[in-house]
Amino acid sequence: MRKIDFTCKRVTLQDLVQCNYSLNDSEYEIFAQIIKSRRGLSVKELVEKTQKDRTTVQKILTKLIKRKLLMKRQMNLERGFMFVYFSKNREEIFNEIEQNVENYFKTIKQSLEAWKSK
């Protein structure tokens, strides 16, 4: 995992994603599992991968959909159906995080310039 090393803090990719989208550790864990999967994952698969209970996984998926990080697709089965969850376009996620990081550094530079000119 890449780290950006500031004097006071090392920032990981997980830190950037969590900060950018206000995700807690469990939400990030579910999101990361879905990002890794190219074909999407069902609730059952996520429960198996994360060892979290079904209700917790479903609540997290609902939050991630509301934050527009995930999409769900209904898959018809022989008897009934299930939902499969996919992340939104990785490029779009990358661009959003990159833009926020750039804005953050602009703000820091402006603060430093204002401090320097005092």
C-alpha positions in Angstrom: 0.0 0.0 0.0 1.4 3.4 -1.0 1.9 6.0 1.7 2.3 9.7 1.5 4.6 10.6 4.3 4.0 13.9 6.1 6.0 14.8 9.1 3.1 14.3 11.3 1.1 11.5 9.6 1.4 8.8 7.0 -1.6 8.8 4.7 -2.7 5.5 3.0 -5.0 5.0 0.1 -7.5 3.7 2.7 -7.2 7.0 4.6 -7.9 9.0 1.4 -10.9 6.9 0.4 -12.3 6.9 4.0 -11.8 10.7 4.4 -13.1 11.6 1.0 -16.4 9.6 1.4 -16.7 9.7 5.2 -16.5 5.9 5.5 -15.9 4.1 8.8 -13.6 1.0 8.8 -16.5 -1.5 8.2 -17.9 0.6 5.3 -14.5 0.8 3.8 -14.0 -3.0 4.1 -17.2 -3.7 2.3 -16.4 -1.1 -0.4 -12.9 -2.5 -0.9 -14.2 -6.0 -1.4 -16.6 -4.8 -4.1 -13.9 -2.7 -5.8 -11.7 -5.8 -6.0 -14.4 -7.8 -7.6 -14.8 -7.2 -11.3 -18.1 -9.1 -11.5 -19.9 -7.6 -8.4 -20.8 -9.4 -5.2 -23.9 -10.5 -3.5 -24.8 -10.0 0.2 -24.0 -13.7 0.8 -20.5 -13.4 -0.7 -19.8 -10.2 1.3 -20.9 -11.9 4.5 -18.5 -14.7 3.8 -15.6 -12.5 2.8 -15.9 -10.0 5.7 -17.3 -12.3 8.4 -19.9 -9.6 9.3 -23.5 -10.5 9.9 -26.0 -10.2 7.1 -27.9 -7.2 8.6 -24.7 -5.2 9.1 -23.6 -5.9 5.5 -27.1 -4.9 4.2 -27.0 -1.6 6.2 -23.6 -0.8 4.9 -24.6 -1.5 1.3 -27.6 0.8 1.7 -25.3 3.6 3.0 -22.8 3.1 0.2 -25.6 3.3 -2.4 -26.9 6.5 -0.9 -23.3 7.9 -1.1 -23.4 7.0 -4.8 -20.4 4.7 -4.5 -22.3 1.5 -5.4 -24.9 0.3 -7.8 -27.0 -2.8 -7.4 -28.4 -5.0 -10.1 -31.1 -7.6 -9.8 -30.1 -11.1 -11.0 -33.0 -13.4 -11.7 -32.6 -17.0 -10.4 -34.5 -20.1 -11.1 -36.5 -19.4 -7.9 -36.7 -15.7 -7.1 -33.8 -13.2 -7.5 -30.9 -11.7 -5.7 -29.0 -8.4 -5.9 -25.4 -8.1 -7.0 -23.5 -4.9 -5.9 -21.0 -3.1 -8.1 -18.8 -0.1 -7.5 -19.2 2.9 -9.7 -16.5 3.6 -12.3 -13.1 3.4 -10.7 -11.8 6.3 -12.8 -14.6 8.4 -11.5 -13.8 7.5 -7.9 -10.1 8.3 -8.6 -10.9 11.7 -10.2 -13.2 12.7 -7.2 -10.5 11.8 -4.7 -7.8 13.5 -6.8 -9.8 16.7 -7.1 -10.5 16.8 -3.3 -6.7 16.3 -2.6 -5.8 19.1 -5.0 -8.4 21.4 -3.4 -7.0 20.5 0.1 -3.4 21.3 -1.0 -4.6 24.6 -2.5 -6.2 25.5 0.8 -3.0 24.6 2.7 -0.9 26.7 0.3 -3.2 29.7 0.6 -3.0 29.4 4.4 0.8 29.2 4.3 0.9 32.2 2.0 -1.4 34.2 4.2 0.8 33.3 7.2 3.9 34.2 5.4 2.6 37.7 4.4 1.6 38.6 8.0 
